[in-house]
Amino acid sequence: MAPAQDETRTGLIYGASAYLLWGLFPLYWPLLEPAGTIEILAERMAWSCVVMLVVLRFTGGLGGVRRIIANRVQFRYLAAAAVIITFNWGTYIYGVNTHHVVETSLGYFINPLFTITLGVVVLRERLRRMQWIAVAIGALAVIVIAVDYGRPPWIALVLATSFGLYGFCKKQAAAGAADSMIVETGVQLIPALIAISVIGAQGNLVFGTRLPTSLLLAGTGVITVIPLLFFAAGTRRLPLSIVGLLQYLAPVLQFSIGVGVRHEHLPTAEWVGFVLVWVALIVLTIDGLRTQRSNKLAEAAEAIAV
């Protein structure tokens, strides 16, 4: 097998593994009960920092982290990313443990559409016609679901918005995966320890009271870091178009768990909303593949002309 093909295959394994693990998260969070959302979130933040310190111990130390801290622009973007992803994690844990798994999956389905909108609003990017069509269909889907709920699907919207903004901050920071992750979890550590201390002072801390749950709470650091490292390894080896297709694995799996395992009921209007979202994503994917193909043909023609 050619080196390029071998790299692509390795990238597919890493990328698919990351998204499949993220897709299985709805099965993990209920195991942490009776711990509440705030404790689970705080434990995840604290243990993620611990795991990242161990990872960096074997991957080059803290040199990259020191450079980020010395660079005010990078550090500010990553500090903002840490705050934003905290809201994302907390909302997701709350959604899963309050039996809204399907709605959490909707958040990650509409995330690509929000990211495109963010590019237009913040970066002044210009959209192609099919991208506008996809965004319009996605907006219609949210309206349909909101009318059925009698309210906007807040969990989905917060997840889509926060993850989109998180990706924007990470892109602007342009830092290495492991180094940026330790900075983010370092920013989260103090608030996490304060939250754990307050919950403990109130006598409501679950960690340390029962061994199985305590081990699972400590495991939140591992299950947070591993897919992120897989994702970083995969994206380095894969074209952006393939990464774009792989990202749908997680919400598809989450949706399947919500309907098939957690037996969440979906009225007809919600099915219509989800179908519209899937149509929007198909339009977006086709447009992305066509654009990539056109760019490759243009590059090939330019190379021949030269």
N, C-alpha and C positions, 0 to 999 in steps of 0.2 A: 504493500500500500504506500502511495506517495506521501511525503511528509505533510503536504497541505491537507490531504484527505484524512490523515491520521489526526491532525490538529482539529479538524472540523468534527470528527467523531468524538474526540475527547471533550471538545466544547459542548457538543450535544448532550453528552452524559452529565457533565457538570451543570449545564443550564437546566435540563429537564429535572435533574435531582433537586435543584434549588426550588423550582416552581412546584414540584410534587410535594416537597416538604411543607412549603407554605400552604398548599392546598389541604394538607392534613391537619393544620393547626386547630380547626374546630373540634377535633377529637381530643385534643390535649387539654384545653383550658377547663372544660367541665371536671376533669380529674382533680383539679386543685381546690375544689369546694371542700370545706366551707369557707375558704379564704375569699375575701371580697375583692372587687375589681381593683381598688386602690392598693391593697397589699400585693396582689398578683403583679400589678404594674410596677410597684416599687421593687419587689424582689427581682423581676425581670431586668430592670435597669441596673440594679446593683450586681447581680450575678453575671450579666453580660459584660460589665466592666472587668470583673474578675477573670472571666474566660479570655477576654481580649488581652489582658496582661500576660496570661499564660501563652497565648498565641504569639505575641510579640517577643516573648522570651526566646522563642525558637525561630523567629523570622527576621532577625536583624536589630532588635532592640528599639530604643526610644528616640533614635536620631531623627527620624522623619517627623515624629510627634513634636520634638523641640523646634524644628523648622516651621511647622504649622503654627505653633504658639507664637513664634517670633514674627510671623506674617499676619498682621492685624486683619487684613481683608479675608484671608482664608479662615482664620479663627472665628471671625464674626459670622461668616456664612455657615460654618460647621456648628457653632453654638446655636444659631437660629435653626439649623437642621435638627439638632438634638431636642429643642423645645417642640418643634413641629411633629417629629416622629413620636414624641411622648404622647401628644394628643391622639395620634393615629393608633398607637398601641393600646392606649386606654379605651378608646372608642371601640376598637375591634374586640378586645376582651369583654367589654360590657355587652356588645352586640351578641357575641357567641353565648355568653352565660345567661342572657335574658331571652334566649330562643329566637334570635333574629339572624341566624346564619345566612339565610337566603338574601337578606338585605345587605349583609356585609359583602357577599359575593357580588351584588349589584355595584357596590362601591368600586370594586376593582375592575369590573367590566367597563364602567364609564370613565375610569381613570385616564385611559389614552385620549378620550375625547376632551377631558378637562385639560390635559397636558397641551393639546393642540390649541385650545382656547387661550391658555396661559401664554403660549408663544406669540399669539396675535396681540394680546392685551399688553404684555410686559415687554416682549422683545420686538414688537412691531413686525412680526413675520407675516408674509402674505400666503394665504391658503389657495390651494388648487380647488377647482370646482367640486371634485369628488370629496375633498376634505370638508368643504362647506356643507355638502349634502349629508355626510356622515354626522357632523356636529348637529345639524338641524334634526335629523332622525333621533339622535341621542337625547336632545332636548325634549322632543315630543314624547319619548319614552318616559322621561322623568315626570313630565306633566301628567301622563296617563296614570302612572303609579301614584303620584301625589293626589290626584282626584279620587282614586280608589281608597287610599289611606285616609283621606280627609285632612291630610297634612303632607308637607314635603317629606321624602324619605331621608330624614336627617342623618341617620347612621351612615347610609351610603354616600351622601353628599359630603359629610365630614371626612370619611375615609378617602374618597376620590380627591377632594381638595387638599387635604393634608399630605397625601402621598405625592401628589403632583408638585406641591410647593417644596416638599422634601427633596424630590429629584432635582428641582430647579436649583436649590441651595447647594446640593452636592455637585452639580455640574459647574456652577459658578466658582465653587471652592477649588475644583480641579486638583484634588489631593488623592493620594493612594488609598486603596480600599481599606487595608488594615489600619493605616495611620489615622485616617479620618474616623474610622469606627471607634478607636480608642479615645480620640478627642471627644466624640459625641457622648460616649458612655461615661467619660470622665466628667463632662458637664452635667450629666444626669445623676451622678453618684451622690452628691451632697443632698439634693432634694429627695432622692430615694431613701437615704439613711434617715433623714428627718421624718419622712412619712412612716417608715418602719418603727422609729422610736415613739412617735405619737400614738400609733396603733397599739404598740406594746404597752405604753403607759396607761392606755384605756382598758387594757386587759383583753383586747380582741385579736392579738397576734396569733395566727395559726402556726407559723413557722416555729419549730422547736417543741410543739405540743404533741405531734404525732409523726412518727418516723417516715412512713410512706409519703405523706403529703409534703413533709419537709424536703425529702429527696426530690420530689417532683417540682417543687418550687425552685430549688437550686438548679434543677435541670432546665429551667427557662432560659438561663444564660447560654447553655449549650445549643438548645434548639433555635435560639435567636442568631447565634454567631455562625453555625455551620452552613445554613442555606445562604447567608450573605457571602461567605467565603466561596461557596460553590458558584454563586451568581457572578462574583468578580472573576473567577477563573474561567467561567463559560463565556462571558461577554468579551474577554480578551481574545478568544479564539473563533468567535462566530460573527458573521455579517449581521448588521443591525436588523435586517428584515427577518432573519431567523429568530433573533431574540424577541422581536415584536410578536411573532407567532407563538413562541413558547410562553409568553406572559399570560396567555389565556388559559393555560393549564390550571393555574391556581384557582381562579374564580369558577371554572367549570367543575373542578373537584369540590370546592366549597359549596357550590349550588347543589351538586349531587348529594353531598352529606346532609345538607339542610333538608332536602326533599326526601331522600331515600333512607337516611339513618335517623335524623332528628324528627322526621315526619311533620315538617312545617307545612301548613296549608297555604296554597296559592290560589286565590280567586282568579276568575277568568281575566279580569282587567290586568292583574299582575303578570299573568302569562303573556298577554298582549304586549305589556311594557318590556318584558324581558326579550321577547321575539324582536321587537323594534331595536333594542340595544344590540342584539346579535346581528341584525341586518346592518346596522351602522358600522359594526366592527368588521363585517365582511367587506363592505364598501371601502373602508379605510385600508384593510389589508390588500385588496386588489389594487387600489391606487398606489400603495407603497411598493408592491411588487412590480407594477408597470413602470413606475418612475425609476426604480432601480435598474430595470432592464434597459430603459431608454438611456439612462446615464452611461451604462456599460457600452451600449452600441455607439454612443457619441464619443466616448473615450477611445474605443477601438478604431473608429473612423478617423479620429484626430491622430492616432498613432500611425495609421497607414499613410495619412497625408504627409506627416513629417518624414 
